[in-house]
Amino acid sequence: MQDTIALENQYGAHTYLPLPVVLTKGDGVYVWDAEGKRYLDMMSAYSAVSLGHCHPKIVAALTQQAEKLAIVSRAYYTDKLGAFLQRACELSGLERACPMNTGAEGVETAIKVARKWAYKVKGVADNQAEIIVCENNFHGRTIAIVGMSTEPQYQDGFGPFPAGFKSIPFGDAAALEQAITPNTAAFLVEPIQGEAGIIMPPAGYLTKCAEICKKHNVMLICDEIQVGLGRTGKLFTFQHDNIVPDGLILGKALGGGMLPVSLFLANEEAMQVLTPGDHGSTFGGNPLSAAVALAALNAIVDEKLAENSAKLGDYFMAEIQKIDSPLIKDVRGKGLFVGIEIDPLKAAARDVCLRLMEHGVLSKETHATVVRLAPPLIITREQLDTTLQALRTVLREEF
Ligand SMILES: *Cc1c(COP(=O)(O)O)cnc(C)c1O
């Protein structure tokens, strides 16, 4: 196992600091290391594995399609893409979808559509469009996206960045209204900030943002790459606020834990600004991805995973809140998306994750102080109880 870790460390760019475990197999909520030790996966690849590892319906969709037709580019139609896009539109309530691969590409697509809509439909003067984002956002790692980040490390050494972004505090609808100008194209927001440490906005925040955006003819674009598709107890987190945004970005779980698949969805008025040649992706919307993503959407709905997330999430959070530990500063989240904030004076979140790993539970810290718990949504109450037992033990240990 040490050799495997050394090999990756020698030849790989050091862009991550993984926990020292080498995974070789996954099935449902479990993964196994090279020595055969089993772990509960309470991270699910930052929500990419909401359906669990190697879900049989996804494996079937992948292998059947791989034997028939995988990649043809968008130079041709395929018999798979239309049905996938239709399902995504029907479920979200938006009218059109642009298929990409990674989440960051979905965000880039959203930015391009919002800007072009501002110029061609709203009537903003050339090169003046502004996009409002939130402090402590995480939307990916491209140059434009890190350019709109407020996290110094994400930007350090990578400038210069594109202009046209401004940031406001997250959760503050009044700040949004103040920041809007006649040049504002869009407000891009995570309904719950994931990488920032599972930060919850005040109740009704998105409802207010939607009203403000409508009043000022600004697109409200929700980045639900991490919180979408059942993670927070509804199929989409915006549904907790009874709104439908003007733009929606999906990724991660959309690929069924098998492939990178992302979408930018919007209404006709915005999406029609894209004409052939404006935007594209060689792999985006390929039949293999489309078959897998359609199977993923269907499985999430048919297996009632949003409902499971709501029900078990409430139980899980209530049980964590009962843990009496001096390490815990805060417990927050929605559905099966829970952050435990650790008092940095008492322990580092990473050390808590290392101890949990020894107890057979995989998690990962975000921002040094928060332990993120986001298991596959197929998890059962008994499996959560195993996690709770490990949490009770570790959070009462000496650090
Ligand atoms: C993960 C994530 C992204 C970026 O997705 P990639 O597939 O890593 O490019 C963007 N936004 C949010 C909210 C995310 O959690």
The ligand as an SDF file (V2000), in Angstrom:
LIG
                    3D

 15 15  0  0  0  0  0  0  0  0999 V2000
  -17.6660   20.0550   -7.6510 C   0  0  0  0  0  0  0  0  0  0  0  0
  -18.3130   21.3410   -7.9190 C   0  0  0  0  0  0  0  0  0  0  0  0
  -18.0790   22.0520   -9.1130 C   0  0  0  0  0  0  0  0  0  0  0  0
  -17.0490   21.6210  -10.1300 C   0  0  0  0  0  0  0  0  0  0  0  0
  -17.3010   20.3710  -10.6770 O   0  0  0  0  0  0  0  0  0  0  0  0
  -16.1060   19.5850  -11.4090 P   0  0  0  0  0  0  0  0  0  0  0  0
  -16.7890   18.3710  -11.9930 O   0  0  0  0  0  0  0  0  0  0  0  0
  -15.1010   19.2240  -10.3560 O   0  0  0  0  0  0  0  0  0  0  0  0
  -15.5440   20.4860  -12.4440 O   0  0  0  0  0  0  0  0  0  0  0  0
  -18.7830   23.2210   -9.3180 C   0  0  0  0  0  0  0  0  0  0  0  0
  -19.6820   23.6590   -8.4260 N   0  0  0  0  0  0  0  0  0  0  0  0
  -19.9410   23.0120   -7.2760 C   0  0  0  0  0  0  0  0  0  0  0  0
  -20.9540   23.5480   -6.3390 C   0  0  0  0  0  0  0  0  0  0  0  0
  -19.2470   21.8400   -6.9740 C   0  0  0  0  0  0  0  0  0  0  0  0
  -19.4690   21.2240   -5.8100 O   0  0  0  0  0  0  0  0  0  0  0  0
  1  2  1  0
  2  3  1  0
  2 14  2  0
  3  4  1  0
  3 10  2  0
  4  5  1  0
  5  6  1  0
  6  7  2  0
  6  8  1  0
  6  9  1  0
 10 11  1  0
 11 12  2  0
 12 13  1  0
 12 14  1  0
 14 15  1  0
M  END
$$$$
